[in-house]
Amino acid sequence: MNKVELSGTIVGTIDCSSEADGTEAARASLEFQRGNGLVKVFGFRGLARQFAQFKPGDQIRICGRLTVHPQNRTAAILVDEVRYFDARQECAAPSKDKEIRDLRHDALRMGKRERWR
C-alpha cells in the first residue's frame, strides 16, 4: 500500500501548466514542519484546477501516493485529494457544494410553487 496523508503550508508559487498531451498540471512545495525542509506535490487534471485556488501561506491537507522520479531519484507526492487544513479557510473559499445546495434549494422552492398553482 502506498498512501500518504500530510498537512502543511504552501511555500512559494504554485506552478500551473499544461503537459504536452494537454493534461492540466500543478506543482507546489509543501512545508510540513517548519524548518525541516519541503516536499514537492503534484496534481493533474481536476486537481490542478483545485491547486490553482490556493495561494502561498495557505495551510492544506493532502492525500496521495509517494513517487520517485526515474532519472533524478527525487521523491514527491502525487496528490489524489487536496483541501484546506483549517475549517475557517475552507468556509471562506468558494465551494462547489454550496453552489449545488443553492441549486437544490431553488429547485425545491420552485417545485413548491408549482404544486400550489
Backbone as ProteinMPNN parsed JSONL, in Angstrom:
{"seq_chain_A": "MNKVELSGTIVGTIDCSSEADGTEAARASLEFQRGNGLVKVFGFRGLARQFAQFKPGDQIRICGRLTVHPQNRTAAILVDEVRYFDARQECAAPSKDKEIRDLRHDALRMGKRERWR", "coords_chain_A": {"N_chain_A": [[0.849, -1.183, 0.0], [0.563, 2.188, -0.829], [0.201, 5.05, 0.477], [-0.134, 8.406, 1.35], [-0.739, 10.807, 3.772], [-0.808, 14.146, 4.509], [-0.278, 17.271, 6.06], [0.289, 20.753, 5.695], [1.999, 23.865, 4.923], [1.672, 25.852, 2.045], [4.426, 26.813, 0.179], [6.022, 29.325, -1.595], [5.293, 29.912, -5.11], [2.538, 28.446, -6.899], [2.897, 26.335, -9.518], [1.209, 26.211, -12.379], [0.354, 24.48, -15.303], [0.163, 23.169, -18.7], [0.527, 19.9, -19.866], [2.341, 18.174, -22.515], [0.438, 16.573, -23.781], [-1.867, 17.956, -23.299], [-2.933, 17.717, -20.785], [-3.845, 19.184, -17.739], [-1.675, 20.463, -15.222], [-0.33, 20.867, -11.919], [2.101, 22.115, -9.706], [3.622, 22.261, -6.537], [5.282, 23.376, -3.519], [5.397, 22.013, -0.321], [5.555, 22.799, 3.01], [5.906, 20.896, 5.733], [6.749, 20.749, 8.33], [7.926, 23.286, 10.165], [10.982, 24.569, 9.122], [12.131, 22.082, 8.567], [12.52, 21.385, 5.942], [11.179, 20.89, 2.594], [8.529, 19.348, 0.705], [7.808, 18.199, -2.519], [4.761, 18.481, -4.298], [2.362, 17.177, -6.577], [-0.325, 17.655, -8.86], [-2.842, 16.597, -11.136], [-5.088, 17.178, -13.926], [-8.342, 17.649, -12.792], [-7.511, 18.128, -10.181], [-5.416, 19.88, -10.556], [-6.756, 22.216, -11.174], [-7.976, 22.622, -8.711], [-5.727, 23.094, -7.103], [-5.007, 25.577, -8.118], [-6.673, 27.332, -6.789], [-5.527, 27.791, -4.335], [-3.096, 29.689, -2.421], [0.24, 30.944, -1.732], [1.18, 30.33, 1.622], [-1.231, 29.312, 2.477], [-2.721, 26.807, 4.458], [-2.868, 23.412, 3.893], [-4.326, 20.146, 3.442], [-3.356, 17.043, 2.251], [-3.912, 14.02, 0.414], [-2.369, 11.256, -1.007], [0.022, 9.576, -3.166], [3.311, 8.356, -2.725], [5.944, 9.026, -4.921], [8.782, 8.429, -7.055], [11.063, 10.154, -9.021], [12.195, 8.838, -12.065], [14.697, 9.491, -13.222], [16.212, 11.496, -11.763], [15.892, 10.621, -9.208], [14.451, 11.885, -7.127], [12.035, 12.29, -4.567], [8.483, 12.727, -4.487], [5.056, 13.763, -3.937], [2.259, 12.441, -5.403], [-0.735, 13.784, -5.789], [-3.978, 12.828, -4.73], [-6.131, 13.921, -3.467], [-6.994, 17.114, -2.233], [-7.357, 19.692, 0.172], [-8.397, 22.509, 2.219], [-6.657, 22.865, 5.301], [-7.461, 24.137, 7.604], [-10.605, 24.692, 8.968], [-11.817, 27.206, 8.959], [-10.625, 28.515, 6.8], [-11.603, 26.906, 4.772], [-14.336, 27.452, 4.86], [-14.317, 30.071, 3.987], [-13.531, 29.877, 1.395], [-14.601, 29.639, -2.044], [-17.198, 27.375, -2.622], [-18.02, 24.405, -4.277], [-19.891, 22.631, -3.333], [-21.641, 24.326, -1.934], [-22.75, 25.757, -4.046], [-24.163, 23.695, -5.301], [-25.966, 23.012, -3.252], [-27.426, 25.417, -3.161], [-28.615, 25.381, -5.709], [-30.225, 23.08, -5.463], [-31.915, 23.947, -3.414], [-33.233, 26.078, -4.695], [-34.537, 24.616, -6.702], [-36.248, 22.996, -5.186], [-37.824, 24.966, -3.996], [-39.045, 26.071, -6.253], [-40.498, 23.844, -7.05], [-42.389, 23.664, -4.991], [-43.853, 25.989, -5.423], [-45.017, 25.377, -7.881], [-46.681, 23.287, -7.147], [-48.677, 24.57, -5.732], [-50.153, 25.999, -7.51]], "CA_chain_A": [[0.0, 0.0, 0.0], [1.324, 3.428, -0.939], [-0.727, 6.136, 0.774], [0.461, 9.469, 2.146], [-1.623, 11.88, 4.233], [0.114, 15.147, 5.005], [-0.774, 18.642, 6.118], [1.377, 21.717, 5.758], [1.806, 25.201, 4.374], [2.195, 26.047, 0.693], [5.556, 27.734, 0.157], [6.326, 29.739, -2.968], [4.167, 29.96, -6.035], [2.026, 27.191, -7.439], [3.175, 26.317, -10.95], [0.145, 25.572, -13.15], [0.72, 24.408, -16.716], [-0.423, 22.08, -19.468], [1.514, 18.949, -20.363], [2.376, 18.067, -23.979], [-0.807, 15.95, -24.257], [-2.995, 18.818, -22.944], [-3.347, 17.481, -19.403], [-3.502, 20.264, -16.817], [-0.811, 20.019, -14.143], [0.045, 21.874, -10.93], [3.204, 21.698, -8.849], [3.807, 23.17, -5.412], [6.119, 22.899, -2.428], [4.646, 21.977, 0.923], [6.365, 22.743, 4.226], [5.062, 20.174, 6.67], [7.209, 21.055, 9.684], [8.733, 24.493, 9.983], [12.423, 24.438, 9.179], [12.629, 20.74, 8.256], [12.54, 21.128, 4.512], [9.955, 20.933, 1.794], [8.219, 18.196, -0.135], [7.125, 18.582, -3.758], [3.469, 17.827, -4.523], [1.898, 17.315, -7.955], [-1.713, 17.308, -9.125], [-3.17, 16.628, -12.558], [-6.485, 17.301, -14.345], [-9.19, 18.425, -11.891], [-6.741, 18.543, -9.015], [-4.634, 21.057, -10.943], [-7.666, 23.355, -11.011], [-8.132, 22.837, -7.276], [-4.496, 23.728, -6.626], [-4.995, 26.97, -8.554], [-7.427, 28.12, -5.808], [-4.703, 28.061, -3.164], [-2.031, 30.673, -2.582], [1.303, 30.735, -0.751], [0.784, 30.595, 3.007], [-2.419, 28.522, 2.819], [-2.48, 25.501, 5.071], [-3.675, 22.425, 3.193], [-4.191, 18.725, 3.778], [-3.368, 16.263, 1.018], [-3.817, 12.556, 0.408], [-1.804, 10.875, -2.291], [0.971, 8.458, -3.223], [4.712, 8.71, -2.863], [6.509, 8.62, -6.199], [10.183, 8.802, -7.218], [11.397, 10.467, -10.41], [13.084, 7.765, -12.52], [16.036, 9.93, -13.622], [16.988, 12.172, -10.723], [15.631, 9.889, -7.955], [13.854, 12.714, -6.081], [10.698, 11.848, -4.172], [7.408, 13.721, -4.49], [3.748, 13.176, -3.66], [1.252, 12.561, -6.449], [-1.91, 14.08, -4.965], [-5.297, 12.323, -5.112], [-7.142, 14.762, -2.815], [-6.432, 18.289, -1.569], [-8.363, 20.587, 0.774], [-7.863, 23.373, 3.268], [-6.435, 22.215, 6.586], [-8.215, 24.883, 8.604], [-12.022, 24.78, 8.607], [-12.167, 28.605, 8.687], [-10.226, 28.794, 5.427], [-12.499, 26.157, 3.903], [-15.608, 28.17, 4.821], [-14.134, 31.314, 3.251], [-13.262, 29.569, -0.016], [-15.803, 29.322, -2.822], [-17.449, 25.944, -2.512], [-18.893, 23.782, -5.265], [-21.001, 22.054, -2.579], [-22.599, 25.385, -1.641], [-23.468, 26.019, -5.294], [-25.097, 22.585, -5.504], [-27.039, 23.177, -2.253], [-28.264, 26.536, -3.593], [-29.422, 24.925, -6.841], [-31.256, 22.174, -4.934], [-32.874, 24.763, -2.667], [-34.055, 26.784, -5.692], [-35.398, 23.635, -7.371], [-37.309, 22.624, -4.235], [-38.711, 26.113, -3.848], [-39.849, 26.147, -7.477], [-41.43, 22.722, -7.018], [-43.48, 24.005, -4.078], [-44.688, 26.975, -6.102], [-45.777, 24.697, -8.92], [-47.726, 22.475, -6.507], [-49.767, 25.406, -5.211], [-50.855, 26.685, -8.605]], "C_chain_A": [[0.891, 1.241, 0.0], [0.353, 4.579, -0.75], [-0.047, 7.121, 1.713], [-0.636, 10.458, 2.504], [-0.729, 12.884, 4.929], [-0.58, 16.494, 5.045], [0.426, 19.567, 6.26], [0.996, 23.021, 5.1], [2.414, 25.281, 2.979], [3.264, 27.128, 0.746], [5.868, 28.065, -1.3], [5.084, 29.707, -3.831], [3.763, 28.558, -6.475], [2.186, 27.283, -8.955], [2.079, 25.522, -11.662], [0.521, 25.615, -14.627], [-0.074, 23.309, -17.399], [0.708, 21.193, -19.974], [1.419, 18.893, -21.89], [1.081, 17.48, -24.539], [-2.054, 16.754, -23.888], [-3.504, 18.636, -21.523], [-2.909, 18.651, -18.526], [-2.691, 19.697, -15.665], [-0.539, 21.18, -13.193], [1.119, 21.284, -10.033], [3.354, 22.729, -7.74], [4.778, 22.544, -4.418], [5.323, 23.035, -1.14], [5.618, 21.846, 2.084], [5.506, 22.084, 5.3], [5.518, 20.306, 8.109], [8.217, 22.184, 9.535], [10.23, 24.198, 10.151], [12.977, 23.063, 8.826], [12.571, 20.412, 6.781], [11.16, 21.109, 3.894], [9.764, 19.615, 1.076], [7.475, 18.722, -1.36], [5.824, 17.793, -3.866], [3.005, 18.159, -5.939], [0.424, 16.933, -8.027], [-1.998, 17.456, -10.606], [-4.677, 16.707, -12.747], [-7.276, 18.18, -13.377], [-8.459, 18.911, -10.652], [-5.868, 19.757, -9.324], [-5.492, 22.312, -10.791], [-7.902, 23.667, -9.539], [-6.908, 23.531, -6.7], [-4.471, 25.21, -6.977], [-5.764, 27.878, -7.591], [-6.553, 28.563, -4.648], [-3.641, 29.101, -3.477], [-0.946, 30.4, -1.544], [0.848, 31.148, 0.647], [-0.458, 29.836, 3.441], [-1.992, 27.197, 3.447], [-3.436, 24.506, 4.424], [-3.425, 21.04, 3.754], [-4.295, 17.961, 2.461], [-3.377, 14.776, 1.327], [-3.287, 12.192, -0.97], [-0.87, 9.696, -2.172], [2.375, 9.002, -3.375], [5.225, 8.176, -4.189], [7.947, 9.111, -6.272], [10.455, 9.019, -8.702], [12.424, 9.447, -10.9], [14.506, 8.216, -12.871], [16.828, 10.552, -12.482], [16.744, 11.619, -9.318], [15.122, 10.776, -6.812], [12.427, 12.245, -5.823], [9.731, 13.029, -4.201], [6.11, 12.994, -4.182], [2.819, 13.485, -4.829], [-0.099, 12.636, -5.736], [-3.185, 13.503, -5.581], [-6.41, 13.217, -4.567], [-6.428, 15.915, -2.121], [-7.572, 19.133, -1.023], [-7.684, 21.481, 1.794], [-7.714, 22.582, 4.554], [-7.32, 22.826, 7.655], [-9.658, 25.059, 8.137], [-12.435, 26.217, 8.296], [-11.779, 29.005, 7.277], [-11.187, 28.125, 4.455], [-13.835, 26.88, 3.763], [-15.496, 29.445, 3.996], [-13.934, 31.076, 1.758], [-14.57, 29.319, -0.752], [-15.992, 27.807, -2.871], [-18.407, 25.468, -3.587], [-20.107, 23.178, -4.561], [-22.069, 23.105, -2.276], [-23.411, 25.708, -2.896], [-24.513, 24.941, -5.551], [-26.261, 22.692, -4.531], [-27.99, 24.295, -2.668], [-29.164, 26.137, -4.758], [-30.545, 23.999, -6.383], [-32.341, 22.957, -4.218], [-33.807, 25.49, -3.639], [-35.025, 25.825, -6.379], [-36.541, 23.215, -6.457], [-38.325, 23.742, -4.078], [-39.614, 26.253, -5.067], [-40.883, 25.016, -7.508], [-42.614, 23.006, -6.121], [-44.42, 25.015, -4.723], [-45.588, 26.304, -7.135], [-46.908, 23.879, -8.317], [-48.922, 23.323, -6.078], [-50.498, 26.149, -6.301], [-52.056, 25.929, -9.029]], "O_chain_A": [[1.861, 1.316, 0.754], [-0.258, 5.037, -1.716], [0.535, 6.739, 2.728], [-1.383, 10.9, 1.63], [0.024, 12.527, 5.835], [-1.378, 16.817, 4.166], [1.439, 19.213, 6.864], [-0.164, 23.257, 4.764], [3.538, 24.831, 2.759], [3.045, 28.214, 1.284], [5.964, 27.168, -2.137], [3.971, 29.503, -3.346], [4.555, 27.618, -6.424], [1.67, 28.203, -9.589], [2.031, 24.297, -11.556], [0.95, 26.648, -15.14], [-0.873, 22.612, -16.773], [1.728, 21.689, -20.454], [0.523, 19.493, -22.484], [0.664, 17.838, -25.641], [-3.174, 16.303, -24.128], [-4.423, 19.34, -21.105], [-1.749, 19.061, -18.561], [-2.965, 18.599, -15.181], [-0.521, 22.339, -13.609], [1.061, 20.115, -9.65], [3.228, 23.93, -7.979], [5.058, 21.347, -4.469], [4.661, 24.046, -0.904], [6.409, 20.905, 2.14], [4.498, 22.646, 5.727], [4.752, 20.007, 9.026], [9.235, 22.041, 8.858], [10.672, 23.661, 11.166], [14.196, 22.894, 8.788], [12.572, 19.235, 6.419], [10.138, 21.282, 4.558], [10.714, 18.861, 0.866], [6.613, 19.592, -1.242], [5.781, 16.599, -3.569], [3.22, 19.264, -6.437], [-0.023, 16.01, -7.346], [-1.454, 18.346, -11.259], [-5.447, 16.353, -11.855], [-6.915, 19.337, -13.162], [-8.757, 19.987, -10.132], [-5.611, 20.574, -8.44], [-5.008, 23.348, -10.334], [-8.015, 24.831, -9.156], [-7.037, 24.454, -5.896], [-3.959, 26.017, -6.2], [-5.526, 29.086, -7.578], [-6.81, 29.602, -4.04], [-3.325, 29.361, -4.638], [-1.196, 29.689, -0.57], [0.211, 32.186, 0.824], [-0.723, 29.719, 4.638], [-1.029, 26.563, 3.014], [-4.649, 24.715, 4.403], [-2.438, 20.799, 4.449], [-5.2, 18.197, 1.66], [-2.904, 14.34, 2.377], [-3.712, 12.757, -1.978], [-0.94, 8.916, -1.222], [2.598, 9.992, -4.071], [4.978, 7.023, -4.544], [8.299, 10.098, -5.627], [10.121, 8.177, -9.534], [13.423, 9.211, -10.222], [15.431, 7.405, -12.823], [17.981, 10.187, -12.252], [17.331, 12.101, -8.349], [15.34, 10.452, -5.645], [11.71, 11.854, -6.744], [10.116, 14.175, -3.97], [6.064, 11.764, -4.167], [2.621, 14.644, -5.195], [-0.548, 11.652, -5.148], [-3.445, 13.658, -6.774], [-7.502, 13.268, -5.133], [-5.386, 15.722, -1.496], [-8.616, 19.277, -1.659], [-6.541, 21.242, 2.184], [-8.545, 21.729, 4.865], [-7.862, 22.122, 8.506], [-9.897, 25.527, 7.024], [-13.31, 26.435, 7.458], [-12.508, 29.747, 6.619], [-11.545, 28.707, 3.431], [-14.406, 26.921, 2.674], [-16.47, 29.862, 3.37], [-14.148, 31.98, 0.95], [-15.538, 28.842, -0.16], [-15.048, 27.06, -3.132], [-19.472, 26.05, -3.788], [-21.215, 23.197, -5.099], [-23.263, 22.816, -2.351], [-24.623, 25.909, -2.816], [-25.628, 25.245, -5.974], [-27.413, 22.492, -4.916], [-29.208, 24.156, -2.55], [-30.337, 26.508, -4.795], [-31.678, 24.112, -6.85], [-33.53, 22.683, -4.381], [-35.021, 25.519, -3.437], [-36.185, 26.165, -6.613], [-37.681, 23.092, -6.906], [-39.532, 23.501, -4.032], [-40.808, 26.521, -4.932], [-42.015, 25.22, -7.946], [-43.739, 22.628, -6.45], [-45.639, 24.911, -4.587], [-46.771, 26.624, -7.246], [-47.983, 23.783, -8.909], [-50.054, 22.839, -6.065], [-51.426, 26.895, -5.99], [-52.767, 26.358, -9.938]]}, "name": "protein", "num_of_chains": 1, "seq": "MNKVELSGTIVGTIDCSSEADGTEAARASLEFQRGNGLVKVFGFRGLARQFAQFKPGDQIRICGRLTVHPQNRTAAILVDEVRYFDARQECAAPSKDKEIRDLRHDALRMGKRERWR"}
